[in-house]
Amino acid sequence: MRLEVIDRDITGLHVDAIVNAANESLLGGSGVDGAIHAAAGPEMLAACRVIGGCPTGQVRLTLGYDLPARHVLHTVGPIWQGGDAGEPELLRLCYQRCMELAVSRRFKSVAFPAIATGVYGYPIRKAAQIAVGTVLGFRKVKHAPPRVIFCCFGREATDVYSLTLAEMGSA
């Protein structure tokens, strides 16, 4: 499994699946969620209406519609409340459930944003450690995606994810 960190617009990536840092309604929002919905077109909103939402820490799958990515994995990160309200476990579950679905679908490439670090306020360093650690746990899983991208927005997030990846020994 090759892990990489990039600073790019996730909606332009040609991968099997991009991950949407969604809200529980799945009906669009701000940040990554809004950008993905805008780029995917109205069919994604219609599909998300049928799904009927997603609890925090879980994942739902749609097609990519007008995106270059074939699929979108919608996951809902926790709102940061100081770290003692189960946030680390819920964030870990976001990455774990997305990777499990990617394995079951035999996706070859998956791109993650920095889930919950925007309006949900999760500290970027803590989030990066959970993200990288959880994904690295799939290195030896049969049919794990050979390429996983952490698609960051901005220099600070990119630097933190790059450093975290280097520290965890897989850069």
C-alpha positions as CSV (number, residue, x, y, z in Angstrom):
1,M,0.0,0.0,0.0
2,R,1.4,3.4,-1.0
3,L,0.3,6.3,1.1
4,E,0.7,9.9,-0.1
5,V,-0.1,13.4,1.0
6,I,-1.1,16.1,-1.5
7,D,-2.4,19.6,-1.3
8,R,-5.1,19.6,-4.0
9,D,-8.9,19.9,-4.6
10,I,-10.2,16.4,-3.9
11,T,-13.0,16.9,-6.4
12,G,-10.6,16.7,-9.3
13,L,-8.9,13.4,-8.4
14,H,-9.2,10.4,-10.7
15,V,-9.5,7.6,-8.2
16,D,-11.9,4.8,-7.4
17,A,-13.4,6.7,-4.5
18,I,-13.1,10.0,-2.7
19,V,-14.2,10.4,0.9
20,N,-16.7,13.1,1.7
21,A,-16.5,14.7,5.2
22,A,-20.3,14.9,5.3
23,N,-22.8,16.0,7.9
24,E,-25.4,13.5,9.2
25,S,-28.1,14.6,6.7
26,L,-25.8,13.9,3.7
27,L,-27.5,16.8,2.0
28,G,-24.5,19.0,1.5
29,G,-22.9,21.6,3.7
30,S,-19.8,23.7,3.8
31,G,-16.1,22.9,3.1
32,V,-15.3,19.6,1.5
33,D,-18.9,18.5,1.7
34,G,-20.2,21.5,-0.2
35,A,-17.5,21.3,-2.8
36,I,-18.1,17.6,-3.5
37,H,-21.9,18.1,-3.8
38,A,-21.4,21.0,-6.2
39,A,-18.9,19.1,-8.4
40,A,-20.9,15.9,-8.4
41,G,-24.1,17.6,-9.5
42,P,-27.8,17.2,-8.6
43,E,-27.8,13.4,-8.9
44,M,-25.7,13.1,-5.8
45,L,-28.1,15.1,-3.7
46,A,-31.0,12.9,-5.0
47,A,-29.1,9.7,-4.1
48,C,-28.3,11.1,-0.6
49,R,-31.9,11.9,-0.1
50,V,-32.8,8.3,-0.7
51,I,-30.1,7.1,1.7
52,G,-31.6,9.1,4.5
53,G,-28.6,10.2,6.4
54,C,-25.6,8.7,8.1
55,P,-24.6,8.5,11.8
56,T,-21.3,9.8,13.1
57,G,-18.5,7.3,12.6
58,Q,-20.3,5.4,9.8
59,V,-20.1,5.5,6.0
60,R,-22.5,5.5,3.1
61,L,-21.6,4.9,-0.6
62,T,-22.8,6.7,-3.7
63,L,-21.6,7.0,-7.3
64,G,-19.4,9.9,-8.1
65,Y,-21.8,11.2,-10.8
66,D,-20.1,14.3,-12.4
67,L,-16.9,13.8,-10.4
68,P,-13.8,12.1,-12.0
69,A,-13.9,9.7,-9.0
70,R,-16.2,6.7,-9.6
71,H,-17.6,6.6,-6.1
72,V,-18.0,8.8,-3.0
73,L,-17.7,7.4,0.5
74,H,-19.7,9.7,2.8
75,T,-18.6,9.7,6.4
76,V,-19.5,11.9,9.3
77,G,-16.7,12.9,11.6
78,P,-17.2,14.0,15.3
79,I,-17.6,17.5,16.4
80,W,-14.6,18.3,18.6
81,Q,-15.6,18.8,22.3
82,G,-12.2,18.6,23.9
83,G,-11.5,15.0,23.3
84,D,-13.3,13.4,26.2
85,A,-16.7,12.8,24.5
86,G,-15.6,9.8,22.4
87,E,-14.3,11.9,19.5
88,P,-11.0,9.9,18.9
89,E,-12.9,6.6,18.6
90,L,-15.6,8.1,16.3
91,L,-12.9,9.6,14.0
92,R,-11.1,6.3,13.9
93,L,-14.3,4.6,12.9
94,C,-14.7,7.0,10.0
95,Y,-11.4,5.9,8.5
96,Q,-11.9,2.3,9.5
97,R,-15.4,2.0,7.9
98,C,-14.2,3.7,4.8
99,M,-11.3,1.4,4.4
100,E,-13.4,-1.7,5.1
101,L,-15.8,-0.6,2.4
102,A,-12.9,0.1,0.0
103,V,-11.6,-3.4,0.7
104,S,-14.9,-5.1,0.2
105,R,-15.4,-3.2,-3.1
106,R,-11.7,-3.9,-4.1
107,F,-11.0,-0.3,-4.8
108,K,-7.5,0.4,-6.1
109,S,-7.4,4.0,-5.0
110,V,-9.0,6.1,-2.2
111,A,-8.6,9.7,-1.3
112,F,-9.4,11.1,2.2
113,P,-9.8,14.7,3.2
114,A,-8.8,15.7,6.7
115,I,-12.1,14.6,8.2
116,A,-13.6,16.7,11.0
117,T,-10.8,19.3,11.0
118,G,-12.7,22.1,9.4
119,V,-15.9,23.5,10.9
120,Y,-16.1,20.5,13.3
121,G,-12.9,21.8,14.9
122,Y,-10.9,18.6,15.4
123,P,-7.2,19.5,16.0
124,I,-5.2,18.7,12.9
125,R,-2.3,17.0,14.6
126,K,-4.6,14.6,16.5
127,A,-6.7,14.0,13.5
128,A,-3.7,13.2,11.3
129,Q,-2.4,10.6,13.8
130,I,-5.7,8.8,13.9
131,A,-6.1,9.0,10.1
132,V,-2.6,7.7,9.3
133,G,-2.6,5.1,12.1
134,T,-5.9,3.7,11.1
135,V,-5.1,3.5,7.4
136,L,-1.7,1.9,8.1
137,G,-3.5,-0.8,10.0
138,F,-4.8,-2.0,6.6
139,R,-1.4,-2.5,5.0
140,K,-1.6,-6.3,5.3
141,V,-5.3,-6.7,4.6
142,K,-6.1,-8.7,1.5
143,H,-7.5,-6.5,-1.2
144,A,-6.7,-3.2,0.6
145,P,-6.4,-0.3,-1.9
146,P,-2.8,-0.2,-3.2
147,R,-3.0,3.6,-3.2
148,V,-4.4,5.8,-0.4
149,I,-4.2,9.6,-0.7
150,F,-4.5,12.1,2.1
151,C,-5.8,15.1,0.2
152,C,-5.3,18.1,2.3
153,F,-6.5,21.7,1.9
154,G,-3.7,24.2,2.5
155,R,-0.1,24.2,3.5
156,E,-0.6,23.7,7.3
157,A,-2.7,20.5,6.9
158,T,-0.4,19.1,4.2
159,D,2.7,19.7,6.4
160,V,1.1,18.1,9.4
161,Y,-0.1,15.0,7.5
162,S,3.3,14.7,5.7
163,L,5.2,14.9,9.1
164,T,2.8,12.4,10.7
165,L,3.2,10.0,7.8
166,A,7.0,10.3,8.0
167,E,6.9,9.7,11.8
168,M,4.8,6.6,11.5
169,G,7.3,5.1,9.2
170,S,5.7,4.8,5.8
171,A,6.8,7.9,3.9
